[in-house]
Amino acid sequence: MDRRSSLLAIALLIAPLAASPIWAQAHTWKFAVSGDSRNCGDVVMPGIAEGVKHSGAAFYWHLGDLRAIYGVDEDIAHQPEHLSKPLTKPEYLDMAWNDFIANQIAPFGDIPFYLGIGNHDTIPPKDHAAFLAQFSSQLDLPNLRAQRLLDDPTDVQPKTYYHWIESGVDFINLDNATKDQFDADQIAWFEKTLRTDSANARIRTIVVGMHEALPESLSKGHSMNQSEGGTETGLRVYADLLRAQNEQHKRVYVLASHSHYFMDGTFNTDYWRAHGGILPGWIVGTAGAVRYPLPPEAGAAHAAMTNVYGFLAATVDRGGRIRFDFQRLNETDIPPAIVARYTPDFVHWCFAENSQAH
């Protein structure tokens, strides 16, 4: 098969998702997103999976921080097989990501699972190379590979940043897990992707997800503002998205986790009112990690909650508008098999005590 035929085959593979005009869509559709599933994720994520299935979501998007890595996650420590013989740190590091696959991805069954990378996923000895090696199948799903090769036929290796197009919406997963992100290659790729979106009338909406919130949010103290390079490149990405919204008239939504609470309206700050405008933004670090206190500025958010688990349920209409509703997970929503494995006492601990926000 020559190069032209190969490109045609790739285009035909993703055409139903990328090129289908929004006005041709017969109804609304849904997706789900959250992040930060360390500590109690093996208890919480199966409950989220059941909620995502019940919602009818087309896919689930995880925004990073899969396991603690700095020490053994509480849920792993409370697995029956490890209660009598606790794991050593090397044993834990050897199995932590396999545990994530078995206990947090597998419950979603056939629902596509898109994976982001977080700062805990790069704590030594883990790093980007190890993440790519472990999760190559998640980062190289058929539609991700097809889109990557359509964008650049020489781009044969999966990366921790990528995008896919579904029913006129471009979903862009960015990597800001380390202080050198966004690096020059990722910025160039991101801005090329936005230029392509801007030139495509069928792309009406852009949803950008990442681990750390872009700078100057209500979560400024725990965001890309924590490094000079992160601040600089994060401000550039925010400015790019403002142009896509204000000049190219795309609908733009920005998602992050990293902070272990829910927040709607994270860019509702004096800084952004004075520097171009407020983008719709959410933080949803609510998939099992130890919960954090809300920042002092949280009163400016449209909504904010801590000591909660759950996910954002997103409903996309035919015009590309998206409504985001937080779906809170209750202790009674944990599947019986999970409760039996971990015991009701530990499940209750995850809901009542896995918190720094008392």
C-alpha positions, -999 to 999 in steps of 0.1 A, spaced: 0 0 0 15 34 -10 15 64 12 -16 80 -3 -36 48 1 -24 45 37 -35 80 45 -69 74 28 -74 43 49 -66 62 81 -90 90 71 -118 65 65 -111 49 99 -117 80 119 -141 97 95 -173 87 113 -160 104 144 -141 134 130 -161 145 101 -197 138 110 -214 173 110 -229 182 143 -262 191 127 -265 155 115 -263 142 151 -298 130 161 -294 134 198 -272 145 226 -244 122 239 -223 119 270 -188 113 284 -173 112 318 -141 125 334 -122 126 367 -87 121 380 -65 113 410 -73 77 420 -44 70 443 -49 60 480 -85 46 477 -89 43 440 -93 5 440 -124 11 461 -137 42 445 -131 36 408 -153 5 405 -181 26 419 -173 54 394 -173 27 366 -208 17 376 -220 53 376 -204 59 342 -221 29 328 -254 39 342 -250 74 327 -246 61 292 -213 78 287 -194 71 254 -161 70 272 -143 78 305 -112 101 307 -88 98 336 -66 129 342 -37 113 360 -22 103 393 -30 66 392 -12 53 423 7 71 451 42 57 442 59 75 471 45 48 494 20 19 493 -16 30 486 -39 23 515 -62 2 493 -34 -20 482 -22 -24 517 -57 -35 527 -61 -62 500 -65 -95 518 -34 -110 503 -13 -82 517 -27 -79 552 -7 -108 567 24 -101 547 27 -64 539 44 -54 506 79 -41 506 85 -8 487 102 -26 457 74 -52 456 48 -24 456 66 -4 428 67 -35 407 30 -41 409 14 -7 414 5 1 378 -6 -35 371 -29 -31 401 -43 1 384 -50 -18 352 -66 -48 370 -87 -29 396 -94 5 381 -94 1 343 -109 -33 341 -142 -24 358 -151 -1 329 -154 -32 306 -159 -22 270 -162 16 277 -132 33 261 -108 45 288 -85 75 279 -55 80 302 -37 111 313 -4 113 333 0 131 366 29 142 388 27 110 410 31 90 378 66 105 374 79 101 410 112 81 408 118 54 399 87 60 376 91 84 347 76 92 313 95 64 296 81 39 322 46 53 318 47 50 280 60 14 283 34 3 308 4 20 292 13 18 255 -20 1 247 -40 28 264 -20 56 247 -22 39 213 -59 30 211 -69 25 174 -86 59 171 -57 77 188 -32 60 165 -53 68 134 -56 105 144 -19 108 152 -9 93 118 -35 115 100 -19 145 116 16 134 108 23 101 90 58 100 106 44 102 141 45 64 148 51 63 185 24 71 211 29 100 235 15 111 268 -2 140 249 -27 132 222 -61 141 208 -92 125 193 -122 138 176 -157 126 184 -189 140 169 -174 174 161 -156 178 195 -118 177 196 -106 162 229 -70 172 237 -52 154 264 -21 174 276 9 164 297 19 188 325 31 161 349 66 175 354 81 210 357 95 209 321 59 205 307 46 219 285 79 214 266 86 230 231 75 199 212 42 196 230 35 234 226 42 231 188 19 201 185 -8 217 205 -8 250 186 -7 230 153 -38 211 165 -56 243 174 -48 258 139 -62 227 123 -93 229 144 -97 266 136 -97 259 99 -123 231 102 -159 243 104 -170 208 115 -150 212 147 -173 233 169 -159 224 203 -125 219 220 -122 202 253 -87 203 268 -79 180 298 -47 179 318 -35 170 353 -25 204 368 -48 234 363 -35 261 340 -21 292 358 -39 319 377 -69 298 386 -86 297 420 -63 267 427 -32 288 419 -14 274 450 -15 239 436 -13 243 398 11 251 370 19 283 389 43 262 411 71 264 386 84 293 365 83 271 333 48 259 341 35 294 346 50 306 313 39 277 291 5 274 309 -2 311 303 6 305 266 -18 276 264 -45 296 281 -40 325 256 -42 301 227 -75 288 240 -88 323 244 -81 330 208 -98 298 197 -128 309 217 -129 346 209 -115 348 174 -122 314 159 -156 311 177 -150 276 190 -166 264 223 -137 258 247 -138 239 280 -108 232 302 -106 202 327 -80 194 353 -76 173 385 -44 174 408 -63 192 435 -84 166 453 -118 183 453 -145 194 428 -147 229 415 -167 246 387 -155 280 376 -118 276 384 -107 305 362 -132 330 377 -103 352 390 -94 389 389 -63 380 369 -82 365 340 -108 392 340 -80 416 335 -60 395 311 -83 384 283 -113 366 299 -125 337 318 -126 302 302 -151 276 315 -130 254 338 -134 225 362 -113 206 387 -123 171 394 -96 153 414 -122 131 430 -114 95 420 -100 82 453 -71 103 464 -69 118 499 -92 148 498 -78 184 502 -92 215 518 -107 240 494 -85 270 487 -95 303 504 -105 317 470 -131 289 464 -159 312 473 -155 328 438 -162 294 421 -197 286 407 -196 255 429 -170 237 450 -170 207 473 -144 186 491 -146 153 510 -164 140 479 -157 113 453 -173 112 419 -170 122 383 -181 149 358 -209 137 336 -208 158 304 -237 161 281 -230 173 245 -258 188 225 -261 190 187 -246 225 187 -215 214 206 -225 230 239 -215 208 269 -232 207 303 -211 194 331 -228 179 361 -208 165 391 -220 130 399 -212 123 436 -204 88 446 -219 76 479 -205 49 501 -236 28 493 -226 30 456 -195 8 460 -202 -26 444 -208 -54 469 -179 -75 456 -155 -46 464 -170 -41 499 -166 -79 505 -129 -78 494 -119 -47 514 -144 -51 543 -171 -25 552 -147 -10 577 -121 -1 552 -146 12 526 -160 34 554 -125 46 562 -121 57 526 -152 78 527 -148 91 563 -111 94 569 -92 96 536 -90 134 540 -69 164 549 -100 186 549 -115 177 583 
